[in-house]
């Protein structure tokens, strides 16, 4: 009787997990209430594990102890051979899900590691050139025209391939009119405005640009002045350690799944549909004291805005001294879309750039003009811009009259 009950239970569990997996594939994610219990799923891995366990136990009951042990040993052998094969072939997809591309820096606090490469947190390829930038190796400028882009993770391109960043999409668009144009990417995740000024002084001047493009995100306003004491550290060190696993086979499967999940993130059903509204609620709704909301609404301390004015003066002085025009492009957070109150930071930055004669391009109207802004971000996985968002930024820049005059 016990054996029969166990068999029926396992059969029901197998059917249950199969139905949920099919439902997940069809809907991309679901959430509903059944007899007062909320049922939801947006990941296939726990369902696959449940199906594997239930199926394994059911098979064990059918085969008996001896045959079950033989099947188990055969599975272990197959996994071992697969692990060995992956290690011998050593594909880049088999490295840990995150690679260490940062190192401490006395000048910037941290910087990219020259020559490092591997996978990013969303499965994207990351390759840092010998000059410490996410780009192809920089070569000496001859008769070509050169734009250098400076910025944070939006410019660096978290979650997208290098060629899909707005930097490289802009380069591709401009090259249709002039093949001698190149756009170099000096974006580094988590850099702020004071970092940009240091990068201009210590890196950009050596690249002889015809134009500097600064990708401005709202939190760049939070740190406009270099700290009195810069501590050399790697803020991403622990994240890499947490992601490390010694199994090459596991890394391969995990990275493939991550890449698939990112590529088809819009299949994440209810989570994807709620992305922007949840972002607005997280920043300002449930958390009115969130620093992003305070930055958005212009409610930071007056001293911060004075410091930003000082930093903008330094930016303008650099532009005049080096005789290199600067364009500042504002990249909106999703929570700012169709929210005039949250766009106070846009107006602050615009006014400051106008005060010193620096071209300012706010891409927020272009984002708001889209019928649905959700595909422009990596929701529900992340709030950074997607390939479509980067394309929109690149197109907005390419259509700007100031840039057209310089490069067309």
Phi, psi and omega in degrees: 000317179297318180298318181294318179297317179297319179297315179298319180298314181293322176299316179295320179296319179298313178298319180302310182292324178296315179299317180294321179295316178297317179298321180294318180295320182288316186266337184082358181147142183215159176205122179205164180255138178225113181054044177081000180251129179276121177251127180210154176199138174219010178228139184272337186298316178294326178292320179295321178295316178299318179296320180296316180295311181297318180294321179295317179294321179294320178294323179297320178296324183284321186274333184092166184303313184296307180295325179297317178298322179294315179297318180299316179296321179295321178295317178298319179296318179297318179295319178297317178295321178296318178300315180297319180296317180296319179296322181289318180285328176050056176289152181298334180292348183265004175281163180308155185304330176237142177247154181277103180249006181244153176213155178298151179215131178292333183275313185253354188092311174204161182205173179281147181274117179302133176083358180282154179198159179158221183245145175271181187291346178244021176086001181286150175288136176231127178223120180261126184284174181299339179270005176079038179225152177279084184191173172292160179305134179284136177245166183297136179283129179249258180257009181278163177262140189227129171250136177244123180261129179240138180177195182255216185294334177293321178285319176303319177098049176300131175087355179229161176288159182305315183293346180265356177292155179298333179299309183282331175291325174295316178303314181299318180294314182293329181291343176293334178261331182209111184291348183269010180266136174227147178237116183265144184253112176248022179291141177224126181302137177074009172285152178242185185299323180293328175297318182300318180296321178292321178297321178300315183289324191254344183233313187294321182302328181282350182263358176050059182283154172267343178202142173249131179247123179250117177277111187255123174247154192306327183283355174296335179290341186285341182218074183277338185247137179301131179300153179300321179233116178266121181266121178289120182201168175241102183291349183255006186298313183293324179299320179293317181298321181293332184271349187289139172217146185278347183274117178293323179295316178298318178301316181299310181296316181297316181292322177297318179293318179300316180294318178297315182297320179291316182298320182248037183299332181293351176277002183281030170044234187299328180296315181296317182297332184265003189309301186292317180297321177295322178297316179296323180288323180290325179251096176108322180285285178285340184232074181295342178267003179303133184300326178297319180293320178294322176294318181299318187268002178072031184251027175277171180297146182301329181298327180294319181290326176294320179296322179294321177299319178297318180294322179294323175300319179294321178297315180296320179297321178298316181300318179290314182299317182270356182055045180234119178293149181238137174239128176255122179250126181269126179253116187281145168286148182302329181290350179268347184297126181058034178228083182306322180299322181282356182259018175300323179296324177300314183291324177298312180294319179300315181296318181294319180291322177296324181300325183254006176078027177261133180296131180236130179237116178261115181275000181303314179301325179293322177294318182290337181284347180283140180303327180217115184278348185301318180294349181281352180236169182273021179304146002269006185284328188195160183261007176284161181291144178274182176303320179294320178296317177298321180298320180294319177297314181299317181295321178297318178294317182296332181271356181291133184298323181296315180289321177303317182296326182280326191235014177228000000 
